[in-house]
Amino acid sequence: MNVVGVKELKSRLTQYLRRTKKGEEVVVTERGKPIAVIRPTEANLSATSLETKLTELARERKIMLPRKKFLSKIPLIKISGSSISATVLEDRR
């Protein structure tokens, strides 16, 4: 999140609007006090990837990302006998 004074925002508006298009928020201050927030529209937010959004939330300490990939370590279970679909069909009779 960028913090910018009114005077600098006026002189570099195009630069801050480009940042907003990329998904960043800009907090506008007047004499050191926040008075406004410029944020991207919903159309621009949907264009950013899910990973980018999660990374930003983690950077702001709103969420914690997992450190390990748990699903890749789950072993496959092999079952002997007839298939599940055959068993279900037999039970329906």
Stockholm file with secondary structure:
# STOCKHOLM 1.0

chainA/1-93         MNVVGVKELKSRLTQYLRRTKKGEEVVVTERGKPIAVIRPTEANLSATSLETKLTELARERKIMLPRKKFLSKIPLIKISGSSISATVLEDRR
#=GR chainA/1-93 SS CEEEEHHHHHHTHHHHHHHHHTTCCEEEEETTEEEEEECCCHHHHHHSCHHHHHHHHHHTTSSCCCSSCCGGGCCCCCCCSSCHHHHHHHHHC
#=GC SS_cons        CEEEEHHHHHHTHHHHHHHHHTTCCEEEEETTEEEEEECCCHHHHHHSCHHHHHHHHHHTTSSCCCSSCCGGGCCCCCCCSSCHHHHHHHHHC
//
